[in-house]
Amino acid sequence: MQNFASVNDSILAPFYIGYDSLEDFLEHANLKAPVYVSLVSLDDQGPHGVPIRYSDVRVFQIRNALAHYWLFRVQAATTVGYAPDTKGVKAAFSALESVKDILQSRGFSIVPATVAVPRDLRLMRASTGLMRFDKSQGEFRPTSSYEEKAL
């Protein structure tokens, strides 16, 4: 029988702690632990059984057998008669890059990877005041409050 007390905590993450905002995640994050950042697109059933593709920026940090996370829903688009949404893709990647910029400006070590979650676990969606969507450019950008806090 294996002694689980000797297993590295970062390998086991049985509990997921979600934060309402990126600001809350940052307040509780540890600068010494890596932060896993990714853009994840998943297909699911939307209202009335319509297939939907969701694009989320996911930020995780594993500490003491806990997976701390922040999830930002960038886009939800129907996949019926699906044609690639280049504006949505541009927005999603700009959100990912903005989040990476925000984390790096605060001294976090970023690992470009996602953390697998149990199939039945529904992650909580959240928000942030540290970036905004620029409609004219179709991109997310850090806000002035982000720039002030980074100094």
C-alpha positions in Angstrom: 0.0 0.0 0.0 1.4 3.4 -1.0 2.0 6.0 1.7 0.2 9.1 0.3 1.8 11.4 2.9 5.1 11.1 0.9 3.5 12.1 -2.4 4.2 15.6 -3.6 1.2 17.9 -2.8 1.4 19.5 -6.3 0.5 16.2 -7.9 -2.8 15.7 -6.0 -5.5 18.4 -6.3 -8.7 17.0 -5.0 -10.3 20.3 -4.2 -10.9 23.3 -6.6 -11.1 26.8 -5.1 -12.6 29.3 -7.6 -12.3 33.0 -7.3 -15.0 35.6 -8.4 -12.4 37.9 -10.0 -8.8 37.8 -11.2 -8.1 40.4 -8.5 -9.2 37.9 -5.8 -7.1 35.2 -7.3 -4.1 37.4 -7.3 -4.7 38.4 -3.7 -4.5 34.7 -2.6 -1.9 33.5 -5.1 1.7 32.6 -4.0 4.5 34.2 -6.1 6.7 31.2 -5.4 4.4 28.7 -7.1 4.0 28.5 -10.9 0.7 29.6 -12.4 -0.8 27.5 -15.2 -2.4 29.6 -17.9 -4.3 28.4 -21.0 -7.1 29.2 -23.5 -9.5 26.3 -23.6 -12.3 25.8 -26.1 -15.0 23.2 -25.3 -18.1 22.1 -27.1 -21.2 21.6 -24.9 -25.0 21.7 -25.2 -26.4 25.2 -24.8 -30.0 26.2 -24.1 -32.6 24.1 -25.9 -29.9 21.6 -26.9 -28.2 23.9 -29.3 -24.5 23.0 -29.6 -22.2 25.8 -28.2 -18.5 26.3 -28.3 -17.2 28.0 -25.2 -13.7 29.7 -25.1 -12.3 30.3 -21.6 -9.1 31.7 -20.3 -8.1 29.5 -17.3 -5.6 30.3 -14.6 -4.6 27.7 -12.0 -2.2 27.5 -9.2 -1.7 24.2 -7.2 -0.8 24.6 -3.6 -1.2 22.3 -0.6 -3.3 19.8 -2.6 -5.7 22.6 -3.6 -6.3 23.8 -7.2 -6.9 27.6 -7.0 -8.4 28.9 -10.2 -9.9 31.8 -12.1 -11.9 31.2 -15.3 -12.9 33.9 -17.7 -15.5 33.1 -20.3 -14.3 35.0 -23.5 -16.8 33.7 -25.9 -19.8 31.4 -26.4 -20.8 30.8 -30.0 -23.2 28.4 -31.6 -21.6 25.6 -33.7 -24.7 25.1 -35.9 -23.5 25.7 -39.4 -20.2 26.5 -37.8 -17.8 28.8 -39.7 -14.7 30.0 -37.8 -15.3 33.3 -36.0 -12.1 35.2 -36.6 -13.2 38.1 -34.4 -13.9 35.7 -31.6 -10.6 33.9 -32.0 -8.7 37.3 -32.0 -10.6 38.3 -28.8 -9.9 35.0 -27.1 -6.1 35.2 -27.8 -5.9 38.8 -26.8 -7.6 38.0 -23.5 -5.0 35.2 -22.9 -2.2 37.6 -23.7 -3.6 40.3 -21.4 -3.9 37.8 -18.5 -0.3 36.7 -19.1 0.9 40.3 -19.1 -1.0 41.0 -15.8 0.5 37.9 -14.1 4.0 38.6 -15.4 3.9 42.2 -14.3 3.3 41.0 -10.8 6.2 38.6 -10.9 4.4 35.2 -11.4 6.1 32.4 -13.2 3.8 31.3 -16.0 3.5 27.8 -17.4 1.5 27.6 -20.6 -0.5 24.5 -19.7 -4.0 23.7 -18.5 -5.0 21.7 -15.5 -7.3 18.7 -16.2 -10.5 18.8 -14.1 -12.9 16.0 -13.4 -15.5 15.6 -16.1 -18.4 16.3 -13.8 -16.9 19.4 -12.2 -18.4 22.7 -13.5 -15.9 25.4 -13.0 -17.2 28.8 -11.8 -17.0 31.7 -14.3 -15.6 34.9 -13.0 -14.7 38.5 -14.0 -12.0 41.1 -13.8 -11.6 44.8 -13.7 -7.9 44.5 -14.8 -8.8 44.3 -18.5 -11.4 45.5 -20.8 -12.7 44.7 -24.3 -11.8 47.3 -27.0 -14.7 47.0 -29.4 -12.9 49.1 -32.1 -9.9 46.7 -32.2 -11.8 43.5 -31.2 -9.3 42.8 -28.5 -9.0 42.6 -24.7 -6.5 45.1 -23.2 -5.2 45.7 -19.7 -7.0 48.6 -18.0 -5.5 51.7 -16.4 -6.1 50.2 -13.0 -3.9 47.3 -14.0 -1.2 49.6 -15.0 -1.4 51.6 -11.8 -1.3 48.4 -9.7 1.6 46.9 -11.6 3.9 49.9 -10.7 
